[in-house]
């Protein structure tokens, strides 16, 4: 029998009005169950992946992908910076090595506004503060802020706080750094200005490395770390420096997010399992409903392979319809949430203010194909049941 005819017969069995009300209802519920299972898995991956990606982007947007430091916690200087730059020049993918001086400080803006902050001096040419910190200090671009180092803080006998270094600087711009932690506390300014504030001429707390677009920071950091170690053990200079990817500092966070994502995926996958059980019931009822039709076609010469193909096509039609409906619903949901119904979060707890959704195309395809494949396997069981009866028995009892 031609394939087109097999598809027509299977489609009639699935969507025919001749089916009983119970069979039609069970078929609709099975399709809805598969759709809900696929949609729940895709939506979970979209928002969990979007959450992880937003945090990673926020961290990497304000920090170099490579972090070079002294494991003992000591300071570096301009000589160490030059050595690291000369070593990095021989490693493919590394574009620049810069010095960083980062320390806590006290910042004041308008009269009566004071806040703790982290001052970071790097290769920038402007003074930039986070949006939340600017709001707290009541300043706008062009206003002056005063920055005092906390390293030399003393308390007088009268209880007054005395600092030995206070520097007034003009705010060039206010930025949204992507993470609430940075927006509420970070001040970025030129390295020379940071050294003046902390009276640390030539002093660096770390070095930052930048890589070319598309280059894996993990692989490059491993090469640079090995080169730094070899130079140190060879007597190149007296300071031991180590290089790691910056996101490695937050490795436990991303591991926890990955574990949570896996656990939730397993739980939501059970919805699909239940839907597949319901689909099996629907296919069995359809096979029983059209037992006489199959018997007639077998009596007319339909081979057992043809009966098997019809049953599998029925499973494909139901499972494929549910998978497509689930994909469509998940895409619409992610788009609607991002565009019209943003999910607000507490930035002090989750680091970001809005939960973004990133539709996972690859994951959606894998989930859909896996679901349809299981539907095809489930559809094979009613076929074996149909083949266990002879055409005469199918016609006799109908």
C-alpha positions as YAML, in Angstrom:
chain: A
units: angstrom
residues:
- id: 1
  name: UNK
  ca: [0.00, 0.00, 0.00]
- id: 2
  name: UNK
  ca: [1.31, 3.40, -0.89]
- id: 3
  name: UNK
  ca: [2.65, 5.60, 1.89]
- id: 4
  name: UNK
  ca: [0.20, 8.39, 1.05]
- id: 5
  name: UNK
  ca: [-2.72, 6.03, 1.60]
- id: 6
  name: UNK
  ca: [-1.27, 4.83, 4.91]
- id: 7
  name: UNK
  ca: [-1.02, 8.43, 6.11]
- id: 8
  name: UNK
  ca: [-4.60, 9.10, 4.97]
- id: 9
  name: UNK
  ca: [-5.89, 6.05, 6.86]
- id: 10
  name: UNK
  ca: [-3.94, 6.93, 10.00]
- id: 11
  name: UNK
  ca: [-5.17, 10.52, 9.86]
- id: 12
  name: UNK
  ca: [-8.76, 9.36, 9.50]
- id: 13
  name: UNK
  ca: [-8.35, 7.08, 12.50]
- id: 14
  name: UNK
  ca: [-7.01, 9.91, 14.64]
- id: 15
  name: UNK
  ca: [-9.24, 12.81, 13.63]
- id: 16
  name: UNK
  ca: [-12.33, 11.04, 12.29]
- id: 17
  name: UNK
  ca: [-15.72, 12.17, 13.58]
- id: 18
  name: UNK
  ca: [-16.66, 8.49, 13.62]
- id: 19
  name: UNK
  ca: [-14.64, 8.06, 16.80]
- id: 20
  name: UNK
  ca: [-16.62, 7.94, 20.00]
- id: 21
  name: UNK
  ca: [-16.75, 10.97, 22.27]
- id: 22
  name: UNK
  ca: [-14.53, 9.22, 24.80]
- id: 23
  name: UNK
  ca: [-11.86, 8.46, 22.20]
- id: 24
  name: UNK
  ca: [-11.90, 12.02, 20.88]
- id: 25
  name: UNK
  ca: [-11.65, 13.43, 24.40]
- id: 26
  name: UNK
  ca: [-8.79, 11.12, 25.34]
- id: 27
  name: UNK
  ca: [-6.95, 12.01, 22.11]
- id: 28
  name: UNK
  ca: [-7.33, 15.74, 22.77]
- id: 29
  name: UNK
  ca: [-6.13, 15.32, 26.35]
- id: 30
  name: UNK
  ca: [-3.13, 13.28, 25.21]
- id: 31
  name: UNK
  ca: [-2.11, 15.99, 22.73]
- id: 32
  name: UNK
  ca: [-2.59, 18.65, 25.42]
- id: 33
  name: UNK
  ca: [-0.51, 16.61, 27.86]
- id: 34
  name: UNK
  ca: [2.38, 16.27, 25.43]
- id: 35
  name: UNK
  ca: [2.14, 20.00, 24.65]
- id: 36
  name: UNK
  ca: [2.25, 20.92, 28.33]
- id: 37
  name: UNK
  ca: [5.20, 18.61, 28.94]
- id: 38
  name: UNK
  ca: [7.23, 20.03, 26.06]
- id: 39
  name: UNK
  ca: [6.30, 23.63, 26.90]
- id: 40
  name: UNK
  ca: [7.18, 23.25, 30.58]
- id: 41
  name: UNK
  ca: [10.63, 21.87, 29.79]
- id: 42
  name: UNK
  ca: [11.39, 24.52, 27.17]
- id: 43
  name: UNK
  ca: [10.12, 27.39, 29.33]
- id: 44
  name: UNK
  ca: [12.18, 26.14, 32.27]
- id: 45
  name: UNK
  ca: [15.33, 26.04, 30.15]
- id: 46
  name: UNK
  ca: [14.54, 29.47, 28.70]
- id: 47
  name: UNK
  ca: [14.29, 31.27, 32.03]
- id: 48
  name: UNK
  ca: [16.90, 29.28, 33.95]
- id: 49
  name: UNK
  ca: [19.31, 29.76, 31.05]
- id: 50
  name: UNK
  ca: [18.39, 33.44, 30.81]
- id: 51
  name: UNK
  ca: [18.96, 33.92, 34.54]
- id: 52
  name: UNK
  ca: [22.38, 32.26, 34.42]
- id: 53
  name: UNK
  ca: [23.36, 34.15, 31.27]
- id: 54
  name: UNK
  ca: [22.27, 37.50, 32.74]
- id: 55
  name: UNK
  ca: [24.43, 36.99, 35.82]
- id: 56
  name: UNK
  ca: [27.40, 35.83, 33.75]
- id: 57
  name: UNK
  ca: [27.05, 38.80, 31.39]
- id: 58
  name: UNK
  ca: [26.78, 41.20, 34.31]
- id: 59
  name: UNK
  ca: [29.93, 39.83, 35.86]
- id: 60
  name: UNK
  ca: [31.95, 39.76, 32.64]
- id: 61
  name: UNK
  ca: [30.76, 43.18, 31.46]
- id: 62
  name: UNK
  ca: [32.51, 44.90, 34.37]
- id: 63
  name: UNK
  ca: [35.44, 42.54, 34.83]
- id: 64
  name: UNK
  ca: [38.17, 41.35, 32.46]
- id: 65
  name: UNK
  ca: [37.74, 37.70, 31.43]
- id: 66
  name: UNK
  ca: [41.21, 36.88, 32.81]
- id: 67
  name: UNK
  ca: [42.18, 37.63, 36.42]
- id: 68
  name: UNK
  ca: [45.87, 37.70, 37.38]
- id: 69
  name: UNK
  ca: [46.73, 37.95, 41.05]
- id: 70
  name: UNK
  ca: [49.15, 36.82, 43.72]
- id: 71
  name: UNK
  ca: [47.74, 33.77, 45.56]
- id: 72
  name: UNK
  ca: [49.20, 34.99, 48.84]
- id: 73
  name: UNK
  ca: [47.16, 38.19, 48.69]
- id: 74
  name: UNK
  ca: [50.08, 40.54, 48.15]
- id: 75
  name: UNK
  ca: [50.17, 43.61, 45.94]
- id: 76
  name: UNK
  ca: [51.61, 43.86, 42.47]
- id: 77
  name: UNK
  ca: [53.39, 46.80, 40.85]
- id: 78
  name: UNK
  ca: [54.11, 48.22, 37.44]
- id: 79
  name: UNK
  ca: [57.14, 45.95, 37.00]
- id: 80
  name: UNK
  ca: [54.96, 42.87, 37.47]
- id: 81
  name: UNK
  ca: [52.49, 44.35, 34.98]
- id: 82
  name: UNK
  ca: [55.26, 44.69, 32.39]
- id: 83
  name: UNK
  ca: [56.42, 41.11, 32.94]
- id: 84
  name: UNK
  ca: [52.88, 39.78, 32.57]
- id: 85
  name: UNK
  ca: [52.38, 41.82, 29.39]
- id: 86
  name: UNK
  ca: [55.56, 40.45, 27.83]
- id: 87
  name: UNK
  ca: [54.55, 36.87, 28.63]
- id: 88
  name: UNK
  ca: [50.97, 37.35, 27.39]
- id: 89
  name: UNK
  ca: [52.24, 38.76, 24.10]
- id: 90
  name: UNK
  ca: [53.38, 35.24, 23.12]
- id: 91
  name: UNK
  ca: [50.01, 33.62, 23.87]
- id: 92
  name: UNK
  ca: [47.48, 33.63, 21.00]
- id: 93
  name: UNK
  ca: [44.15, 35.16, 21.84]
- id: 94
  name: UNK
  ca: [45.30, 37.59, 24.54]
- id: 95
  name: UNK
  ca: [44.83, 41.18, 23.41]
- id: 96
  name: UNK
  ca: [45.72, 43.28, 26.47]
- id: 97
  name: UNK
  ca: [46.88, 43.10, 30.09]
- id: 98
  name: UNK
  ca: [46.00, 46.04, 32.32]
- id: 99
  name: UNK
  ca: [46.57, 46.96, 35.93]
- id: 100
  name: UNK
  ca: [43.75, 47.20, 38.46]
- id: 101
  name: UNK
  ca: [43.65, 48.90, 41.85]
- id: 102
  name: UNK
  ca: [40.45, 48.14, 43.76]
- id: 103
  name: UNK
  ca: [39.78, 49.09, 47.38]
- id: 104
  name: UNK
  ca: [36.86, 50.09, 49.62]
- id: 105
  name: UNK
  ca: [36.19, 53.78, 50.18]
- id: 106
  name: UNK
  ca: [33.64, 56.27, 51.48]
- id: 107
  name: UNK
  ca: [31.84, 58.40, 48.89]
- id: 108
  name: UNK
  ca: [29.77, 61.52, 49.48]
- id: 109
  name: UNK
  ca: [27.70, 63.46, 46.99]
- id: 110
  name: UNK
  ca: [25.10, 66.09, 47.83]
- id: 111
  name: UNK
  ca: [25.30, 67.52, 51.36]
- id: 112
  name: UNK
  ca: [24.30, 64.86, 53.85]
- id: 113
  name: UNK
  ca: [24.64, 61.89, 51.48]
- id: 114
  name: UNK
  ca: [27.35, 59.35, 52.29]
- id: 115
  name: UNK
  ca: [27.76, 55.77, 51.17]
- id: 116
  name: UNK
  ca: [30.30, 52.98, 51.24]
- id: 117
  name: UNK
  ca: [31.66, 52.04, 47.85]
- id: 118
  name: UNK
  ca: [34.26, 50.02, 46.03]
- id: 119
  name: UNK
  ca: [36.62, 52.19, 44.01]
- id: 120
  name: UNK
  ca: [38.22, 50.52, 41.03]
- id: 121
  name: UNK
  ca: [41.01, 52.15, 39.10]
- id: 122
  name: UNK
  ca: [41.78, 50.67, 35.68]
- id: 123
  name: UNK
  ca: [42.50, 51.75, 32.11]
- id: 124
  name: UNK
  ca: [39.34, 53.83, 31.78]
- id: 125
  name: UNK
  ca: [39.52, 57.58, 31.15]
- id: 126
  name: UNK
  ca: [36.28, 58.58, 32.89]
- id: 127
  name: UNK
  ca: [34.69, 58.43, 36.30]
- id: 128
  name: UNK
  ca: [31.62, 56.17, 36.19]
- id: 129
  name: UNK
  ca: [29.30, 55.26, 39.05]
- id: 130
  name: UNK
  ca: [26.38, 52.86, 39.25]
- id: 131
  name: UNK
  ca: [22.80, 54.05, 38.88]
- id: 132
  name: UNK
  ca: [21.75, 53.05, 42.39]
- id: 133
  name: UNK
  ca: [24.78, 54.67, 43.97]
- id: 134
  name: UNK
  ca: [24.13, 57.87, 42.00]
- id: 135
  name: UNK
  ca: [20.54, 57.87, 43.21]
- id: 136
  name: UNK
  ca: [21.66, 57.41, 46.80]
- id: 137
  name: UNK
  ca: [24.22, 60.21, 46.54]
- id: 138
  name: UNK
  ca: [21.76, 62.40, 44.62]
- id: 139
  name: UNK
  ca: [24.21, 63.21, 41.84]
- id: 140
  name: UNK
  ca: [24.01, 63.47, 38.06]
- id: 141
  name: UNK
  ca: [26.73, 63.63, 35.41]
- id: 142
  name: UNK
  ca: [28.76, 66.79, 35.91]
- id: 143
  name: UNK
  ca: [28.35, 66.87, 39.71]
- id: 144
  name: UNK
  ca: [31.29, 66.42, 42.02]
- id: 145
  name: UNK
  ca: [31.68, 63.60, 44.52]
- id: 146
  name: UNK
  ca: [34.24, 63.25, 47.28]
- id: 147
  name: UNK
  ca: [36.02, 59.98, 47.78]
- id: 148
  name: UNK
  ca: [37.82, 59.16, 51.02]
- id: 149
  name: UNK
  ca: [40.07, 56.17, 51.54]
- id: 150
  name: UNK
  ca: [39.08, 54.00, 54.49]
- id: 151
  name: UNK
  ca: [42.63, 52.71, 54.92]
- id: 152
  name: UNK
  ca: [43.67, 55.70, 57.03]
- id: 153
  name: UNK
  ca: [40.45, 56.19, 59.00]
- id: 154
  name: UNK
  ca: [40.90, 57.23, 62.63]
- id: 155
  name: UNK
  ca: [38.44, 58.16, 65.34]
- id: 156
  name: UNK
  ca: [39.32, 61.23, 67.42]
- id: 157
  name: UNK
  ca: [38.80, 61.55, 71.12]
- id: 158
  name: UNK
  ca: [35.63, 63.53, 70.44]
- id: 159
  name: UNK
  ca: [34.25, 60.62, 68.39]
- id: 160
  name: UNK
  ca: [34.79, 62.27, 65.01]
- id: 161
  name: UNK
  ca: [35.92, 60.16, 62.07]
- id: 162
  name: UNK
  ca: [39.13, 61.45, 60.55]
- id: 163
  name: UNK
  ca: [40.45, 60.47, 57.13]
- id: 164
  name: UNK
  ca: [43.78, 61.51, 55.75]
- id: 165
  name: UNK
  ca: [42.85, 61.51, 52.05]
- id: 166
  name: UNK
  ca: [39.77, 63.10, 50.50]
- id: 167
  name: UNK
  ca: [39.68, 63.68, 46.75]
- id: 168
  name: UNK
  ca: [36.98, 65.57, 44.87]
- id: 169
  name: UNK
  ca: [36.22, 64.30, 41.37]
- id: 170
  name: UNK
  ca: [33.63, 65.09, 38.74]
- id: 171
  name: UNK
  ca: [31.18, 62.37, 37.64]
- id: 172
  name: UNK
  ca: [31.45, 61.80, 33.91]
- id: 173
  name: UNK
  ca: [28.64, 59.28, 33.50]
- id: 174
  name: UNK
  ca: [26.17, 57.07, 35.33]
- id: 175
  name: UNK
  ca: [25.87, 53.49, 34.11]
- id: 176
  name: UNK
  ca: [23.77, 50.41, 34.62]
- id: 177
  name: UNK
  ca: [26.40, 47.75, 35.22]
- id: 178
  name: UNK
  ca: [23.89, 44.91, 34.93]
- id: 179
  name: UNK
  ca: [24.10, 43.67, 38.52]
- id: 180
  name: UNK
  ca: [22.57, 45.33, 41.57]
- id: 181
  name: UNK
  ca: [25.75, 44.73, 43.55]
- id: 182
  name: UNK
  ca: [27.75, 46.85, 41.12]
- id: 183
  name: UNK
  ca: [25.04, 49.45, 40.59]
- id: 184
  name: UNK
  ca: [24.84, 50.19, 44.30]
- id: 185
  name: UNK
  ca: [28.53, 50.30, 45.20]
- id: 186
  name: UNK
  ca: [30.95, 50.51, 42.28]
- id: 187
  name: UNK
  ca: [32.94, 53.58, 41.27]
- id: 188
  name: UNK
  ca: [35.19, 53.17, 38.23]
- id: 189
  name: UNK
  ca: [37.86, 55.76, 37.53]
- id: 190
  name: UNK
  ca: [41.33, 56.12, 35.96]
- id: 191
  name: UNK
  ca: [44.12, 54.18, 37.63]
- id: 192
  name: UNK
  ca: [46.11, 57.34, 38.37]
- id: 193
  name: UNK
  ca: [43.17, 58.86, 40.24]
- id: 194
  name: UNK
  ca: [42.72, 55.69, 42.30]
- id: 195
  name: UNK
  ca: [46.39, 55.75, 43.26]
- id: 196
  name: UNK
  ca: [46.04, 59.34, 44.41]
- id: 197
  name: UNK
  ca: [43.04, 58.46, 46.57]
- id: 198
  name: UNK
  ca: [44.74, 55.47, 48.23]
- id: 199
  name: UNK
  ca: [48.26, 56.95, 48.20]
- id: 200
  name: UNK
  ca: [49.43, 53.81, 46.41]
- id: 201
  name: UNK
  ca: [51.79, 54.99, 43.71]
- id: 202
  name: UNK
  ca: [52.84, 52.01, 41.60]
- id: 203
  name: UNK
  ca: [50.60, 49.65, 43.57]
- id: 204
  name: UNK
  ca: [48.15, 47.21, 41.94]
- id: 205
  name: UNK
  ca: [45.76, 44.75, 43.53]
- id: 206
  name: UNK
  ca: [45.44, 42.60, 40.40]
- id: 207
  name: UNK
  ca: [45.88, 42.51, 36.64]
- id: 208
  name: UNK
  ca: [43.12, 42.10, 34.09]
- id: 209
  name: UNK
  ca: [43.50, 40.25, 30.81]
- id: 210
  name: UNK
  ca: [41.35, 40.65, 27.70]
- id: 211
  name: UNK
  ca: [40.93, 38.12, 24.92]
- id: 212
  name: UNK
  ca: [39.79, 38.22, 21.32]
- id: 213
  name: UNK
  ca: [36.12, 37.70, 20.50]
- id: 214
  name: UNK
  ca: [35.23, 34.02, 20.34]
- id: 215
  name: UNK
  ca: [38.31, 32.88, 22.29]
- id: 216
  name: UNK
  ca: [37.65, 30.63, 25.28]
- id: 217
  name: UNK
  ca: [38.94, 32.41, 28.43]
- id: 218
  name: UNK
  ca: [39.33, 29.08, 30.25]
- id: 219
  name: UNK
  ca: [41.80, 27.70, 27.71]
- id: 220
  name: UNK
  ca: [43.72, 30.97, 27.46]
- id: 221
  name: UNK
  ca: [43.91, 31.38, 31.24]
- id: 222
  name: UNK
  ca: [45.36, 27.88, 31.55]
- id: 223
  name: UNK
  ca: [48.10, 28.71, 29.04]
- id: 224
  name: UNK
  ca: [48.88, 32.04, 30.65]
- id: 225
  name: UNK
  ca: [48.91, 30.52, 34.12]
- id: 226
  name: UNK
  ca: [51.41, 27.86, 33.01]
- id: 227
  name: UNK
  ca: [53.61, 30.51, 31.38]
- id: 228
  name: UNK
  ca: [53.56, 32.68, 34.50]
- id: 229
  name: UNK
  ca: [54.46, 29.71, 36.68]
- id: 230
  name: UNK
  ca: [57.33, 28.70, 34.40]
- id: 231
  name: UNK
  ca: [58.70, 32.24, 34.40]
- id: 232
  name: UNK
  ca: [58.51, 32.41, 38.19]
- id: 233
  name: UNK
  ca: [60.17, 29.04, 38.81]
- id: 234
  name: UNK
  ca: [62.85, 29.97, 36.29]
- id: 235
  name: UNK
  ca: [63.79, 33.02, 38.34]
- id: 236
  name: UNK
  ca: [62.29, 35.57, 35.98]
- id: 237
  name: UNK
  ca: [61.00, 37.68, 38.89]
- id: 238
  name: UNK
  ca: [60.40, 37.27, 42.63]
- id: 239
  name: UNK
  ca: [56.57, 37.50, 42.62]
- id: 240
  name: UNK
  ca: [54.46, 34.46, 41.87]
- id: 241
  name: UNK
  ca: [51.35, 35.32, 39.85]
- id: 242
  name: UNK
  ca: [48.46, 33.07, 38.94]
- id: 243
  name: UNK
  ca: [45.85, 33.48, 36.19]
- id: 244
  name: UNK
  ca: [42.29, 32.14, 36.30]
- id: 245
  name: UNK
  ca: [39.06, 32.98, 34.41]
- id: 246
  name: UNK
  ca: [37.18, 35.64, 36.32]
- id: 247
  name: UNK
  ca: [33.97, 33.59, 36.40]
- id: 248
  name: UNK
  ca: [35.88, 30.90, 38.31]
- id: 249
  name: UNK
  ca: [35.47, 33.11, 41.40]
- id: 250
  name: UNK
  ca: [31.77, 32.41, 41.15]
- id: 251
  name: UNK
  ca: [32.08, 28.76, 40.20]
- id: 252
  name: UNK
  ca: [30.03, 27.56, 43.17]
- id: 253
  name: UNK
  ca: [27.17, 29.88, 42.17]
- id: 254
  name: UNK
  ca: [27.00, 28.50, 38.63]
- id: 255
  name: UNK
  ca: [27.31, 24.92, 39.91]
- id: 256
  name: UNK
  ca: [24.37, 25.53, 42.24]
- id: 257
  name: UNK
  ca: [22.33, 27.03, 39.40]
- id: 258
  name: UNK
  ca: [23.18, 24.05, 37.20]
- id: 259
  name: UNK
  ca: [22.16, 21.59, 39.92]
- id: 260
  name: UNK
  ca: [18.87, 23.40, 40.44]
- id: 261
  name: UNK
  ca: [18.26, 23.44, 36.73]
- id: 262
  name: UNK
  ca: [18.88, 19.69, 36.46]
- id: 263
  name: UNK
  ca: [16.61, 18.89, 39.40]
- id: 264
  name: UNK
  ca: [13.77, 21.00, 38.03]
- id: 265
  name: UNK
  ca: [14.20, 19.44, 34.59]
- id: 266
  name: UNK
  ca: [13.83, 15.95, 36.06]
- id: 267
  name: UNK
  ca: [10.71, 16.96, 37.98]
- id: 268
  name: UNK
  ca: [9.06, 18.61, 34.98]
- id: 269
  name: UNK
  ca: [10.02, 15.67, 32.76]
- id: 270
  name: UNK
  ca: [7.62, 13.58, 34.83]
- id: 271
  name: UNK
  ca: [4.81, 15.65, 33.31]
- id: 272
  name: UNK
  ca: [5.84, 14.37, 29.90]
- id: 273
  name: UNK
  ca: [5.96, 10.81, 31.23]
- id: 274
  name: UNK
  ca: [2.38, 11.11, 32.46]
- id: 275
  name: UNK
  ca: [1.38, 12.58, 29.10]
- id: 276
  name: UNK
  ca: [2.98, 9.65, 27.28]
- id: 277
  name: UNK
  ca: [1.04, 7.21, 29.43]
- id: 278
  name: UNK
  ca: [-2.12, 9.05, 28.49]
- id: 279
  name: UNK
  ca: [-1.04, 8.93, 24.84]
- id: 280
  name: UNK
  ca: [-0.60, 5.18, 25.09]
- id: 281
  name: UNK
  ca: [-4.17, 4.87, 26.34]
- id: 282
  name: UNK
  ca: [-5.44, 7.05, 23.50]
- id: 283
  name: UNK
  ca: [-3.62, 5.01, 20.86]
- id: 284
  name: UNK
  ca: [-4.93, 1.76, 22.34]
- id: 285
  name: UNK
  ca: [-8.50, 3.08, 22.31]
- id: 286
  name: UNK
  ca: [-8.11, 4.28, 18.71]
- id: 287
  name: UNK
  ca: [-6.80, 0.85, 17.70]
- id: 288
  name: UNK
  ca: [-9.80, -0.82, 19.34]
- id: 289
  name: UNK
  ca: [-12.17, 1.70, 17.76]
- id: 290
  name: UNK
  ca: [-10.88, 0.90, 14.28]
- id: 291
  name: UNK
  ca: [-10.26, -2.79, 14.76]
- id: 292
  name: UNK
  ca: [-12.83, -3.62, 12.08]
- id: 293
  name: UNK
  ca: [-11.21, -1.26, 9.55]
- id: 294
  name: UNK
  ca: [-7.84, -2.89, 10.09]
- id: 295
  name: UNK
  ca: [-9.42, -6.32, 9.72]
- id: 296
  name: UNK
  ca: [-11.01, -5.36, 6.40]
- id: 297
  name: UNK
  ca: [-7.74, -3.92, 5.07]
- id: 298
  name: UNK
  ca: [-5.81, -7.01, 6.15]
- id: 299
  name: UNK
  ca: [-8.38, -9.21, 4.41]
- id: 300
  name: UNK
  ca: [-7.86, -7.07, 1.28]
- id: 301
  name: UNK
  ca: [-4.12, -7.67, 1.38]
- id: 302
  name: UNK
  ca: [-2.63, -5.14, 3.80]
- id: 303
  name: UNK
  ca: [0.62, -6.58, 5.11]
- id: 304
  name: UNK
  ca: [1.53, -6.71, 8.81]
- id: 305
  name: UNK
  ca: [4.17, -4.06, 8.07]
- id: 306
  name: UNK
  ca: [1.44, -1.79, 6.77]
- id: 307
  name: UNK
  ca: [-0.57, -2.25, 9.97]
- id: 308
  name: UNK
  ca: [2.52, -1.41, 11.97]
- id: 309
  name: UNK
  ca: [3.16, 1.74, 9.90]
- id: 310
  name: UNK
  ca: [-0.43, 2.93, 10.37]
- id: 311
  name: UNK
  ca: [-0.12, 2.57, 14.13]
- id: 312
  name: UNK
  ca: [3.22, 4.40, 14.21]
- id: 313
  name: UNK
  ca: [1.84, 7.19, 12.02]
- id: 314
  name: UNK
  ca: [-1.06, 7.58, 14.47]
- id: 315
  name: UNK
  ca: [1.45, 8.06, 17.28]
- id: 316
  name: UNK
  ca: [3.43, 10.51, 15.18]
- id: 317
  name: UNK
  ca: [0.34, 12.58, 14.41]
- id: 318
  name: UNK
  ca: [-0.70, 12.82, 18.06]
- id: 319
  name: UNK
  ca: [2.82, 13.26, 19.48]
- id: 320
  name: UNK
  ca: [3.93, 15.62, 16.73]
- id: 321
  name: UNK
  ca: [0.83, 17.78, 17.16]
- id: 322
  name: UNK
  ca: [1.49, 18.01, 20.90]
- id: 323
  name: UNK
  ca: [5.18, 18.80, 20.40]
- id: 324
  name: UNK
  ca: [4.43, 21.56, 17.87]
- id: 325
  name: UNK
  ca: [1.75, 23.02, 20.12]
- id: 326
  name: UNK
  ca: [4.16, 22.96, 23.06]
- id: 327
  name: UNK
  ca: [6.89, 24.69, 21.05]
- id: 328
  name: UNK
  ca: [4.49, 27.38, 19.87]
- id: 329
  name: UNK
  ca: [3.15, 27.97, 23.38]
- id: 330
  name: UNK
  ca: [6.63, 28.14, 24.92]
- id: 331
  name: UNK
  ca: [7.89, 30.62, 22.31]
- id: 332
  name: UNK
  ca: [4.82, 32.83, 22.75]
- id: 333
  name: UNK
  ca: [5.18, 32.64, 26.54]
- id: 334
  name: UNK
  ca: [8.85, 33.64, 26.54]
- id: 335
  name: UNK
  ca: [8.18, 36.47, 24.09]
- id: 336
  name: UNK
  ca: [5.16, 37.73, 26.05]
- id: 337
  name: UNK
  ca: [6.99, 37.67, 29.39]
- id: 338
  name: UNK
  ca: [10.01, 39.50, 27.99]
- id: 339
  name: UNK
  ca: [7.91, 42.08, 26.14]
- id: 340
  name: UNK
  ca: [4.74, 42.62, 28.16]
- id: 341
  name: UNK
  ca: [4.86, 40.81, 31.51]
- id: 342
  name: UNK
  ca: [8.40, 41.09, 32.93]
- id: 343
  name: UNK
  ca: [9.12, 39.07, 36.06]
- id: 344
  name: UNK
  ca: [10.49, 41.42, 38.70]
- id: 345
  name: UNK
  ca: [13.14, 40.19, 41.14]
- id: 346
  name: UNK
  ca: [14.73, 41.61, 44.26]
- id: 347
  name: UNK
  ca: [18.11, 42.78, 43.01]
- id: 348
  name: UNK
  ca: [19.66, 42.60, 46.48]
- id: 349
  name: UNK
  ca: [18.97, 38.86, 46.54]
- id: 350
  name: UNK
  ca: [19.13, 37.74, 42.90]
- id: 351
  name: UNK
  ca: [21.61, 40.37, 41.58]
- id: 352
  name: UNK
  ca: [19.30, 41.23, 38.66]
- id: 353
  name: UNK
  ca: [16.02, 43.14, 38.69]
- id: 354
  name: UNK
  ca: [14.22, 41.39, 35.82]
- id: 355
  name: UNK
  ca: [14.24, 37.70, 34.96]
- id: 356
  name: UNK
  ca: [15.07, 37.42, 31.24]
- id: 357
  name: UNK
  ca: [14.00, 34.56, 29.03]
- id: 358
  name: UNK
  ca: [16.22, 33.31, 26.21]
- id: 359
  name: UNK
  ca: [14.41, 30.84, 23.96]
- id: 360
  name: UNK
  ca: [16.71, 27.78, 23.72]
- id: 361
  name: UNK
  ca: [16.40, 26.71, 20.10]
- id: 362
  name: UNK
  ca: [18.72, 23.71, 20.37]
- id: 363
  name: UNK
  ca: [17.09, 22.49, 23.59]
- id: 364
  name: UNK
  ca: [13.61, 22.97, 22.13]
- id: 365
  name: UNK
  ca: [14.52, 20.87, 19.08]
- id: 366
  name: UNK
  ca: [16.07, 18.11, 21.22]
- id: 367
  name: UNK
  ca: [13.09, 18.00, 23.59]
- id: 368
  name: UNK
  ca: [10.61, 17.90, 20.70]
- id: 369
  name: UNK
  ca: [12.47, 15.20, 18.79]
- id: 370
  name: UNK
  ca: [12.92, 13.08, 21.93]
- id: 371
  name: UNK
  ca: [9.22, 13.41, 22.75]
- id: 372
  name: UNK
  ca: [8.15, 12.43, 19.23]
- id: 373
  name: UNK
  ca: [10.58, 9.49, 19.25]
- id: 374
  name: UNK
  ca: [9.10, 8.17, 22.49]
- id: 375
  name: UNK
  ca: [5.62, 8.67, 21.02]
- id: 376
  name: UNK
  ca: [6.61, 6.46, 18.06]
- id: 377
  name: UNK
  ca: [7.86, 3.78, 20.44]
- id: 378
  name: UNK
  ca: [4.66, 3.96, 22.47]
- id: 379
  name: UNK
  ca: [2.61, 3.70, 19.26]
- id: 380
  name: UNK
  ca: [4.22, 0.36, 18.41]
- id: 381
  name: UNK
  ca: [2.45, -1.52, 21.22]
- id: 382
  name: UNK
  ca: [-1.11, -1.13, 19.81]
- id: 383
  name: UNK
  ca: [0.26, -2.38, 16.47]
- id: 384
  name: UNK
  ca: [1.46, -5.62, 18.03]
- id: 385
  name: UNK
  ca: [-1.94, -6.00, 19.66]
- id: 386
  name: UNK
  ca: [-3.69, -5.54, 16.32]
- id: 387
  name: UNK
  ca: [-1.44, -8.09, 14.64]
- id: 388
  name: UNK
  ca: [-2.17, -10.67, 17.34]
- id: 389
  name: UNK
  ca: [-5.73, -11.05, 15.99]
- id: 390
  name: UNK
  ca: [-6.56, -12.55, 12.62]
- id: 391
  name: UNK
  ca: [-8.71, -10.59, 10.14]
- id: 392
  name: UNK
  ca: [-11.55, -13.06, 10.61]
- id: 393
  name: UNK
  ca: [-11.61, -12.44, 14.39]
- id: 394
  name: UNK
  ca: [-11.59, -8.66, 13.86]
- id: 395
  name: UNK
  ca: [-14.57, -8.91, 11.51]
- id: 396
  name: UNK
  ca: [-16.44, -11.52, 13.53]
- id: 397
  name: UNK
  ca: [-16.70, -9.49, 16.71]
- id: 398
  name: UNK
  ca: [-17.43, -6.13, 15.11]
...
